[in-house]
Amino acid sequence: MIERRTMTVQETAAYLGVSKDLIYNMVKTGELPAVKLGRRILFRKEVLERWMQAQEMKF
């Protein structure tokens, strides 16, 4: 079985503990890195982990 390397908007929102609307807004403004495949927006787990680490360093 192949392990998924991406998450959907809903999965990402749950993972980060925020709303789907916030995820969509952050993608739209370029704040959150995402991959668009057709109409789907996906998030690579390893990229989200690096992004979160970078956000922690800003404080």
mmCIF file of the N, C-alpha and C atoms, coordinates in Angstrom:
data_MODEL
# 
_entry.id   MODEL 
# 
loop_
_atom_site.group_PDB 
_atom_site.id 
_atom_site.type_symbol 
_atom_site.label_atom_id 
_atom_site.label_alt_id 
_atom_site.label_comp_id 
_atom_site.label_asym_id 
_atom_site.label_entity_id 
_atom_site.label_seq_id 
_atom_site.pdbx_PDB_ins_code 
_atom_site.Cartn_x 
_atom_site.Cartn_y 
_atom_site.Cartn_z 
_atom_site.occupancy 
_atom_site.B_iso_or_equiv 
_atom_site.pdbx_formal_charge 
_atom_site.auth_seq_id 
_atom_site.auth_comp_id 
_atom_site.auth_asym_id 
_atom_site.auth_atom_id 
_atom_site.pdbx_PDB_model_num 
ATOM 1   N N  . MET A 1 1  ? 0.834   -1.189 0.000   1.00 0.00 ? 1  MET A N  1 
ATOM 2   C CA . MET A 1 1  ? 0.000   0.000  0.000   1.00 0.00 ? 1  MET A CA 1 
ATOM 3   C C  . MET A 1 1  ? 0.879   1.253  0.000   1.00 0.00 ? 1  MET A C  1 
ATOM 4   N N  . ILE A 1 2  ? 0.512   2.211  -0.821  1.00 0.00 ? 2  ILE A N  1 
ATOM 5   C CA . ILE A 1 2  ? 1.273   3.451  -0.940  1.00 0.00 ? 2  ILE A CA 1 
ATOM 6   C C  . ILE A 1 2  ? 0.728   4.479  0.042   1.00 0.00 ? 2  ILE A C  1 
ATOM 7   N N  . GLU A 1 3  ? 1.642   5.104  0.781   1.00 0.00 ? 3  GLU A N  1 
ATOM 8   C CA . GLU A 1 3  ? 1.239   6.144  1.731   1.00 0.00 ? 3  GLU A CA 1 
ATOM 9   C C  . GLU A 1 3  ? 1.022   7.450  0.975   1.00 0.00 ? 3  GLU A C  1 
ATOM 10  N N  . ARG A 1 4  ? -0.098  8.107  1.244   1.00 0.00 ? 4  ARG A N  1 
ATOM 11  C CA . ARG A 1 4  ? -0.380  9.398  0.608   1.00 0.00 ? 4  ARG A CA 1 
ATOM 12  C C  . ARG A 1 4  ? 0.607   10.446 1.095   1.00 0.00 ? 4  ARG A C  1 
ATOM 13  N N  . ARG A 1 5  ? 1.040   11.282 0.174   1.00 0.00 ? 5  ARG A N  1 
ATOM 14  C CA . ARG A 1 5  ? 1.978   12.340 0.522   1.00 0.00 ? 5  ARG A CA 1 
ATOM 15  C C  . ARG A 1 5  ? 1.312   13.703 0.516   1.00 0.00 ? 5  ARG A C  1 
ATOM 16  N N  . THR A 1 6  ? 0.020   13.727 0.186   1.00 0.00 ? 6  THR A N  1 
ATOM 17  C CA . THR A 1 6  ? -0.697  14.997 0.129   1.00 0.00 ? 6  THR A CA 1 
ATOM 18  C C  . THR A 1 6  ? -1.942  14.961 1.003   1.00 0.00 ? 6  THR A C  1 
ATOM 19  N N  . MET A 1 7  ? -2.427  16.169 1.307   1.00 0.00 ? 7  MET A N  1 
ATOM 20  C CA . MET A 1 7  ? -3.655  16.311 2.083   1.00 0.00 ? 7  MET A CA 1 
ATOM 21  C C  . MET A 1 7  ? -4.580  17.267 1.340   1.00 0.00 ? 7  MET A C  1 
ATOM 22  N N  . THR A 1 8  ? -5.875  17.080 1.519   1.00 0.00 ? 8  THR A N  1 
ATOM 23  C CA . THR A 1 8  ? -6.874  17.962 0.939   1.00 0.00 ? 8  THR A CA 1 
ATOM 24  C C  . THR A 1 8  ? -7.006  19.225 1.796   1.00 0.00 ? 8  THR A C  1 
ATOM 25  N N  . VAL A 1 9  ? -7.811  20.161 1.310   1.00 0.00 ? 9  VAL A N  1 
ATOM 26  C CA . VAL A 1 9  ? -8.082  21.380 2.091   1.00 0.00 ? 9  VAL A CA 1 
ATOM 27  C C  . VAL A 1 9  ? -8.694  21.007 3.434   1.00 0.00 ? 9  VAL A C  1 
ATOM 28  N N  . GLN A 1 10 ? -9.670  20.114 3.421   1.00 0.00 ? 10 GLN A N  1 
ATOM 29  C CA . GLN A 1 10 ? -10.334 19.720 4.667   1.00 0.00 ? 10 GLN A CA 1 
ATOM 30  C C  . GLN A 1 10 ? -9.352  19.045 5.625   1.00 0.00 ? 10 GLN A C  1 
ATOM 31  N N  . GLU A 1 11 ? -8.527  18.149 5.120   1.00 0.00 ? 11 GLU A N  1 
ATOM 32  C CA . GLU A 1 11 ? -7.543  17.472 5.967   1.00 0.00 ? 11 GLU A CA 1 
ATOM 33  C C  . GLU A 1 11 ? -6.515  18.453 6.516   1.00 0.00 ? 11 GLU A C  1 
ATOM 34  N N  . THR A 1 12 ? -6.093  19.398 5.683   1.00 0.00 ? 12 THR A N  1 
ATOM 35  C CA . THR A 1 12 ? -5.115  20.395 6.114   1.00 0.00 ? 12 THR A CA 1 
ATOM 36  C C  . THR A 1 12 ? -5.701  21.301 7.187   1.00 0.00 ? 12 THR A C  1 
ATOM 37  N N  . ALA A 1 13 ? -6.950  21.711 7.010   1.00 0.00 ? 13 ALA A N  1 
ATOM 38  C CA . ALA A 1 13 ? -7.611  22.545 8.015   1.00 0.00 ? 13 ALA A CA 1 
ATOM 39  C C  . ALA A 1 13 ? -7.676  21.816 9.353   1.00 0.00 ? 13 ALA A C  1 
ATOM 40  N N  . ALA A 1 14 ? -8.040  20.546 9.322   1.00 0.00 ? 14 ALA A N  1 
ATOM 41  C CA . ALA A 1 14 ? -8.104  19.763 10.560  1.00 0.00 ? 14 ALA A CA 1 
ATOM 42  C C  . ALA A 1 14 ? -6.715  19.599 11.171  1.00 0.00 ? 14 ALA A C  1 
ATOM 43  N N  . TYR A 1 15 ? -5.728  19.354 10.342  1.00 0.00 ? 15 TYR A N  1 
ATOM 44  C CA . TYR A 1 15 ? -4.347  19.168 10.796  1.00 0.00 ? 15 TYR A CA 1 
ATOM 45  C C  . TYR A 1 15 ? -3.817  20.427 11.482  1.00 0.00 ? 15 TYR A C  1 
ATOM 46  N N  . LEU A 1 16 ? -4.140  21.596 10.907  1.00 0.00 ? 16 LEU A N  1 
ATOM 47  C CA . LEU A 1 16 ? -3.650  22.858 11.470  1.00 0.00 ? 16 LEU A CA 1 
ATOM 48  C C  . LEU A 1 16 ? -4.596  23.433 12.529  1.00 0.00 ? 16 LEU A C  1 
ATOM 49  N N  . GLY A 1 17 ? -5.800  22.863 12.631  1.00 0.00 ? 17 GLY A N  1 
ATOM 50  C CA . GLY A 1 17 ? -6.757  23.337 13.630  1.00 0.00 ? 17 GLY A CA 1 
ATOM 51  C C  . GLY A 1 17 ? -7.402  24.656 13.266  1.00 0.00 ? 17 GLY A C  1 
ATOM 52  N N  . VAL A 1 18 ? -7.623  24.870 11.971  1.00 0.00 ? 18 VAL A N  1 
ATOM 53  C CA . VAL A 1 18 ? -8.252  26.104 11.502  1.00 0.00 ? 18 VAL A CA 1 
ATOM 54  C C  . VAL A 1 18 ? -9.403  25.749 10.563  1.00 0.00 ? 18 VAL A C  1 
ATOM 55  N N  . SER A 1 19 ? -10.124 26.761 10.087  1.00 0.00 ? 19 SER A N  1 
ATOM 56  C CA . SER A 1 19 ? -11.257 26.521 9.194   1.00 0.00 ? 19 SER A CA 1 
ATOM 57  C C  . SER A 1 19 ? -10.801 26.331 7.746   1.00 0.00 ? 19 SER A C  1 
ATOM 58  N N  . LYS A 1 20 ? -11.659 25.699 6.961   1.00 0.00 ? 20 LYS A N  1 
ATOM 59  C CA . LYS A 1 20 ? -11.381 25.545 5.529   1.00 0.00 ? 20 LYS A CA 1 
ATOM 60  C C  . LYS A 1 20 ? -11.321 26.914 4.862   1.00 0.00 ? 20 LYS A C  1 
ATOM 61  N N  . ASP A 1 21 ? -12.171 27.843 5.289   1.00 0.00 ? 21 ASP A N  1 
ATOM 62  C CA . ASP A 1 21 ? -12.168 29.193 4.709   1.00 0.00 ? 21 ASP A CA 1 
ATOM 63  C C  . ASP A 1 21 ? -10.810 29.863 4.892   1.00 0.00 ? 21 ASP A C  1 
ATOM 64  N N  . LEU A 1 22 ? -10.210 29.696 6.068   1.00 0.00 ? 22 LEU A N  1 
ATOM 65  C CA . LEU A 1 22 ? -8.894  30.278 6.309   1.00 0.00 ? 22 LEU A CA 1 
ATOM 66  C C  . LEU A 1 22 ? -7.852  29.643 5.387   1.00 0.00 ? 22 LEU A C  1 
ATOM 67  N N  . ILE A 1 23 ? -7.927  28.332 5.203   1.00 0.00 ? 23 ILE A N  1 
ATOM 68  C CA . ILE A 1 23 ? -6.988  27.648 4.295   1.00 0.00 ? 23 ILE A CA 1 
ATOM 69  C C  . ILE A 1 23 ? -7.131  28.214 2.882   1.00 0.00 ? 23 ILE A C  1 
ATOM 70  N N  . TYR A 1 24 ? -8.378  28.312 2.386   1.00 0.00 ? 24 TYR A N  1 
ATOM 71  C CA . TYR A 1 24 ? -8.599  28.865 1.043   1.00 0.00 ? 24 TYR A CA 1 
ATOM 72  C C  . TYR A 1 24 ? -8.050  30.284 0.933   1.00 0.00 ? 24 TYR A C  1 
ATOM 73  N N  . ASN A 1 25 ? -8.277  31.125 1.936   1.00 0.00 ? 25 ASN A N  1 
ATOM 74  C CA . ASN A 1 25 ? -7.776  32.506 1.920   1.00 0.00 ? 25 ASN A CA 1 
ATOM 75  C C  . ASN A 1 25 ? -6.252  32.542 1.920   1.00 0.00 ? 25 ASN A C  1 
ATOM 76  N N  . MET A 1 26 ? -5.619  31.687 2.717   1.00 0.00 ? 26 MET A N  1 
ATOM 77  C CA . MET A 1 26 ? -4.156  31.667 2.783   1.00 0.00 ? 26 MET A CA 1 
ATOM 78  C C  . MET A 1 26 ? -3.542  31.181 1.472   1.00 0.00 ? 26 MET A C  1 
ATOM 79  N N  . VAL A 1 27 ? -4.204  30.261 0.805   1.00 0.00 ? 27 VAL A N  1 
ATOM 80  C CA . VAL A 1 27 ? -3.724  29.800 -0.501  1.00 0.00 ? 27 VAL A CA 1 
ATOM 81  C C  . VAL A 1 27 ? -3.877  30.931 -1.519  1.00 0.00 ? 27 VAL A C  1 
ATOM 82  N N  . LYS A 1 28 ? -5.014  31.588 -1.497  1.00 0.00 ? 28 LYS A N  1 
ATOM 83  C CA . LYS A 1 28 ? -5.295  32.666 -2.445  1.00 0.00 ? 28 LYS A CA 1 
ATOM 84  C C  . LYS A 1 28 ? -4.282  33.802 -2.329  1.00 0.00 ? 28 LYS A C  1 
ATOM 85  N N  . THR A 1 29 ? -3.863  34.125 -1.102  1.00 0.00 ? 29 THR A N  1 
ATOM 86  C CA . THR A 1 29 ? -2.905  35.216 -0.886  1.00 0.00 ? 29 THR A CA 1 
ATOM 87  C C  . THR A 1 29 ? -1.454  34.759 -0.978  1.00 0.00 ? 29 THR A C  1 
ATOM 88  N N  . GLY A 1 30 ? -1.250  33.460 -1.173  1.00 0.00 ? 30 GLY A N  1 
ATOM 89  C CA . GLY A 1 30 ? 0.114   32.952 -1.297  1.00 0.00 ? 30 GLY A CA 1 
ATOM 90  C C  . GLY A 1 30 ? 0.810   32.704 0.029   1.00 0.00 ? 30 GLY A C  1 
ATOM 91  N N  . GLU A 1 31 ? 0.098   32.800 1.124   1.00 0.00 ? 31 GLU A N  1 
ATOM 92  C CA . GLU A 1 31 ? 0.699   32.585 2.443   1.00 0.00 ? 31 GLU A CA 1 
ATOM 93  C C  . GLU A 1 31 ? 0.989   31.119 2.727   1.00 0.00 ? 31 GLU A C  1 
ATOM 94  N N  . LEU A 1 32 ? 0.193   30.239 2.164   1.00 0.00 ? 32 LEU A N  1 
ATOM 95  C CA . LEU A 1 32 ? 0.305   28.811 2.434   1.00 0.00 ? 32 LEU A CA 1 
ATOM 96  C C  . LEU A 1 32 ? 0.649   28.084 1.138   1.00 0.00 ? 32 LEU A C  1 
ATOM 97  N N  . PRO A 1 33 ? 1.749   27.329 1.121   1.00 0.00 ? 33 PRO A N  1 
ATOM 98  C CA . PRO A 1 33 ? 2.136   26.635 -0.112  1.00 0.00 ? 33 PRO A CA 1 
ATOM 99  C C  . PRO A 1 33 ? 1.178   25.496 -0.448  1.00 0.00 ? 33 PRO A C  1 
ATOM 100 N N  . ALA A 1 34 ? 0.776   25.440 -1.706  1.00 0.00 ? 34 ALA A N  1 
ATOM 101 C CA . ALA A 1 34 ? -0.182  24.427 -2.152  1.00 0.00 ? 34 ALA A CA 1 
ATOM 102 C C  . ALA A 1 34 ? 0.122   24.020 -3.583  1.00 0.00 ? 34 ALA A C  1 
ATOM 103 N N  . VAL A 1 35 ? -0.440  22.896 -3.978  1.00 0.00 ? 35 VAL A N  1 
ATOM 104 C CA . VAL A 1 35 ? -0.329  22.387 -5.340  1.00 0.00 ? 35 VAL A CA 1 
ATOM 105 C C  . VAL A 1 35 ? -1.739  22.341 -5.907  1.00 0.00 ? 35 VAL A C  1 
ATOM 106 N N  . LYS A 1 36 ? -1.920  22.889 -7.099  1.00 0.00 ? 36 LYS A N  1 
ATOM 107 C CA . LYS A 1 36 ? -3.236  22.829 -7.720  1.00 0.00 ? 36 LYS A CA 1 
ATOM 108 C C  . LYS A 1 36 ? -3.191  21.824 -8.860  1.00 0.00 ? 36 LYS A C  1 
ATOM 109 N N  . LEU A 1 37 ? -4.052  20.835 -8.778  1.00 0.00 ? 37 LEU A N  1 
ATOM 110 C CA . LEU A 1 37 ? -4.183  19.814 -9.818  1.00 0.00 ? 37 LEU A CA 1 
ATOM 111 C C  . LEU A 1 37 ? -5.611  19.873 -10.329 1.00 0.00 ? 37 LEU A C  1 
ATOM 112 N N  . GLY A 1 38 ? -5.786  20.454 -11.504 1.00 0.00 ? 38 GLY A N  1 
ATOM 113 C CA . GLY A 1 38 ? -7.134  20.668 -12.000 1.00 0.00 ? 38 GLY A CA 1 
ATOM 114 C C  . GLY A 1 38 ? -7.850  21.625 -11.069 1.00 0.00 ? 38 GLY A C  1 
ATOM 115 N N  . ARG A 1 39 ? -8.976  21.198 -10.540 1.00 0.00 ? 39 ARG A N  1 
ATOM 116 C CA . ARG A 1 39 ? -9.737  22.032 -9.599  1.00 0.00 ? 39 ARG A CA 1 
ATOM 117 C C  . ARG A 1 39 ? -9.377  21.738 -8.150  1.00 0.00 ? 39 ARG A C  1 
ATOM 118 N N  . ARG A 1 40 ? -8.561  20.734 -7.931  1.00 0.00 ? 40 ARG A N  1 
ATOM 119 C CA . ARG A 1 40 ? -8.210  20.328 -6.558  1.00 0.00 ? 40 ARG A CA 1 
ATOM 120 C C  . ARG A 1 40 ? -7.011  21.111 -6.046  1.00 0.00 ? 40 ARG A C  1 
ATOM 121 N N  . ILE A 1 41 ? -7.050  21.439 -4.770  1.00 0.00 ? 41 ILE A N  1 
ATOM 122 C CA . ILE A 1 41 ? -5.921  22.059 -4.085  1.00 0.00 ? 41 ILE A CA 1 
ATOM 123 C C  . ILE A 1 41 ? -5.405  21.028 -3.097  1.00 0.00 ? 41 ILE A C  1 
ATOM 124 N N  . LEU A 1 42 ? -4.124  20.716 -3.218  1.00 0.00 ? 42 LEU A N  1 
ATOM 125 C CA . LEU A 1 42 ? -3.509  19.723 -2.338  1.00 0.00 ? 42 LEU A CA 1 
ATOM 126 C C  . LEU A 1 42 ? -2.307  20.325 -1.628  1.00 0.00 ? 42 LEU A C  1 
ATOM 127 N N  . PHE A 1 43 ? -1.961  19.715 -0.509  1.00 0.00 ? 43 PHE A N  1 
ATOM 128 C CA . PHE A 1 43 ? -0.851  20.183 0.311   1.00 0.00 ? 43 PHE A CA 1 
ATOM 129 C C  . PHE A 1 43 ? 0.081   19.011 0.575   1.00 0.00 ? 43 PHE A C  1 
ATOM 130 N N  . ARG A 1 44 ? 1.363   19.183 0.286   1.00 0.00 ? 44 ARG A N  1 
ATOM 131 C CA . ARG A 1 44 ? 2.341   18.138 0.571   1.00 0.00 ? 44 ARG A CA 1 
ATOM 132 C C  . ARG A 1 44 ? 2.698   18.200 2.047   1.00 0.00 ? 44 ARG A C  1 
ATOM 133 N N  . LYS A 1 45 ? 2.636   17.058 2.704   1.00 0.00 ? 45 LYS A N  1 
ATOM 134 C CA . LYS A 1 45 ? 2.878   17.008 4.150   1.00 0.00 ? 45 LYS A CA 1 
ATOM 135 C C  . LYS A 1 45 ? 4.245   17.571 4.529   1.00 0.00 ? 45 LYS A C  1 
ATOM 136 N N  . GLU A 1 46 ? 5.294   17.177 3.792   1.00 0.00 ? 46 GLU A N  1 
ATOM 137 C CA . GLU A 1 46 ? 6.637   17.648 4.153   1.00 0.00 ? 46 GLU A CA 1 
ATOM 138 C C  . GLU A 1 46 ? 6.780   19.151 3.947   1.00 0.00 ? 46 GLU A C  1 
ATOM 139 N N  . VAL A 1 47 ? 6.101   19.708 2.957   1.00 0.00 ? 47 VAL A N  1 
ATOM 140 C CA . VAL A 1 47 ? 6.144   21.157 2.736   1.00 0.00 ? 47 VAL A CA 1 
ATOM 141 C C  . VAL A 1 47 ? 5.411   21.881 3.855   1.00 0.00 ? 47 VAL A C  1 
ATOM 142 N N  . LEU A 1 48 ? 4.275   21.343 4.292   1.00 0.00 ? 48 LEU A N  1 
ATOM 143 C CA . LEU A 1 48 ? 3.555   21.946 5.414   1.00 0.00 ? 48 LEU A CA 1 
ATOM 144 C C  . LEU A 1 48 ? 4.387   21.926 6.689   1.00 0.00 ? 48 LEU A C  1 
ATOM 145 N N  . GLU A 1 49 ? 5.110   20.830 6.911   1.00 0.00 ? 49 GLU A N  1 
ATOM 146 C CA . GLU A 1 49 ? 5.969   20.739 8.099   1.00 0.00 ? 49 GLU A CA 1 
ATOM 147 C C  . GLU A 1 49 ? 7.050   21.825 8.065   1.00 0.00 ? 49 GLU A C  1 
ATOM 148 N N  . ARG A 1 50 ? 7.689   22.006 6.918   1.00 0.00 ? 50 ARG A N  1 
ATOM 149 C CA . ARG A 1 50 ? 8.724   23.056 6.788   1.00 0.00 ? 50 ARG A CA 1 
ATOM 150 C C  . ARG A 1 50 ? 8.113   24.443 6.948   1.00 0.00 ? 50 ARG A C  1 
ATOM 151 N N  . TRP A 1 51 ? 6.925   24.635 6.369   1.00 0.00 ? 51 TRP A N  1 
ATOM 152 C CA . TRP A 1 51 ? 6.251   25.921 6.475   1.00 0.00 ? 51 TRP A CA 1 
ATOM 153 C C  . TRP A 1 51 ? 5.936   26.245 7.937   1.00 0.00 ? 51 TRP A C  1 
ATOM 154 N N  . MET A 1 52 ? 5.445   25.240 8.686   1.00 0.00 ? 52 MET A N  1 
ATOM 155 C CA . MET A 1 52 ? 5.126   25.457 10.093  1.00 0.00 ? 52 MET A CA 1 
ATOM 156 C C  . MET A 1 52 ? 6.381   25.799 10.895  1.00 0.00 ? 52 MET A C  1 
ATOM 157 N N  . GLN A 1 53 ? 7.488   25.116 10.600  1.00 0.00 ? 53 GLN A N  1 
ATOM 158 C CA . GLN A 1 53 ? 8.743   25.417 11.302  1.00 0.00 ? 53 GLN A CA 1 
ATOM 159 C C  . GLN A 1 53 ? 9.180   26.852 11.017  1.00 0.00 ? 53 GLN A C  1 
ATOM 160 N N  . ALA A 1 54 ? 9.026   27.282 9.785   1.00 0.00 ? 54 ALA A N  1 
ATOM 161 C CA . ALA A 1 54 ? 9.409   28.644 9.430   1.00 0.00 ? 54 ALA A CA 1 
ATOM 162 C C  . ALA A 1 54 ? 8.526   29.664 10.148  1.00 0.00 ? 54 ALA A C  1 
ATOM 163 N N  . GLN A 1 55 ? 7.248   29.349 10.340  1.00 0.00 ? 55 GLN A N  1 
ATOM 164 C CA . GLN A 1 55 ? 6.349   30.246 11.041  1.00 0.00 ? 55 GLN A CA 1 
ATOM 165 C C  . GLN A 1 55 ? 6.754   30.369 12.511  1.00 0.00 ? 55 GLN A C  1 
ATOM 166 N N  . GLU A 1 56 ? 7.200   29.296 13.109  1.00 0.00 ? 56 GLU A N  1 
ATOM 167 C CA . GLU A 1 56 ? 7.632   29.309 14.516  1.00 0.00 ? 56 GLU A CA 1 
ATOM 168 C C  . GLU A 1 56 ? 8.843   30.200 14.706  1.00 0.00 ? 56 GLU A C  1 
ATOM 169 N N  . MET A 1 57 ? 9.719   30.228 13.744  1.00 0.00 ? 57 MET A N  1 
ATOM 170 C CA . MET A 1 57 ? 10.945  31.018 13.860  1.00 0.00 ? 57 MET A CA 1 
ATOM 171 C C  . MET A 1 57 ? 10.689  32.516 13.816  1.00 0.00 ? 57 MET A C  1 
ATOM 172 N N  . LYS A 1 58 ? 9.544   32.941 13.324  1.00 0.00 ? 58 LYS A N  1 
ATOM 173 C CA . LYS A 1 58 ? 9.239   34.360 13.202  1.00 0.00 ? 58 LYS A CA 1 
ATOM 174 C C  . LYS A 1 58 ? 8.944   35.021 14.539  1.00 0.00 ? 58 LYS A C  1 
ATOM 175 N N  . PHE A 1 59 ? 8.674   34.235 15.573  1.00 0.00 ? 59 PHE A N  1 
ATOM 176 C CA . PHE A 1 59 ? 8.291   34.820 16.850  1.00 0.00 ? 59 PHE A CA 1 
ATOM 177 C C  . PHE A 1 59 ? 9.469   35.038 17.731  1.00 0.00 ? 59 PHE A C  1 
# 
